[in-house]
Amino acid sequence: MAFTVKNNIRWVGKQDWELREFHGSEYSTHRGSSYNSYLVKEEKIALIDTVWAPYAEEFVANLAKEVDLSAIDYIIANHGEIDHSGALPALMARIPDTPIYCTANGAKSLRGHYHQDWNFRIVKTGDSLDLGNGKQLVFVEMPMLHWPDSMATYLTEDAVLFSNDAFGQHYASAQMFNDLCDPVELQEECIKYYANILTPFSPLVTQKIHEVLELNLPIDMIATSHGIIWRDNPTQIVEQYLKWADDYQENQITLVYDTMWNGTRMMAESIAEGIRKADQNVAIKLFNLSSSDKNDVLTRYSSPRPFWLAARPSTT
């Protein structure tokens, strides 16, 4: 069901409550996910991203309830991966001449996926698109966060950053804003998402975030491509990304093992006992990799205390 994000911005995406695996079987999604698409209705109307292909017809039908499809002036494709662009063929069949704004690599990706030479308009960092009413969409290239074609889009006046894959989570929630959803669940899904999707690109994360911060753009809201929308202190997740990208560590030792006859398990448990005797303040966690979710092992089941509460003084 569509809802208002802010002013003339409507969420028109899809909640996928049943999703349990992502990127094939590489990423476990115990809490589902969402494919976030946004409709911005000013003097000009812009659609930012679509949804995964299995929900294409449903998406187009629901979108047509929100707006006359022929009235859409611009389509923004922040990323060509099919969980973002999968409904484009169904949509473009209805409005084939509508321009699609994306990076040069985005056009290559979309042509490769769908073998269609749609009306692509190539944009670079700093390019803008006038929506009227004093508002513009400003584009920021974000290569390798996490694909070569990735970009973010910023809406002036409303100060909303449509951040694409950055700052998101695979998390289906009826409460689509960070101040309404379960903070412990959100913490778990944020760090799992970063660990699985963005850790290999941590140096690029740091570089790109600093580039965006240097633009001195006010940010009242971060509208992600997956999961919840950040509206309460939205830059808290930006600050957390900078920490995770900077050789993030906790006072914890994680032991990962596999075993056939339990000998290696006994050895791992003995190592854990030795660590505990040497330092009782170290958190120790053991995982049998053959019976544990590898994504959760990678995330190391970090402390359940939400990072946005960790710096706040206790009131008890």
Disulfide bonds with the S-S distance in Angstrom:
none
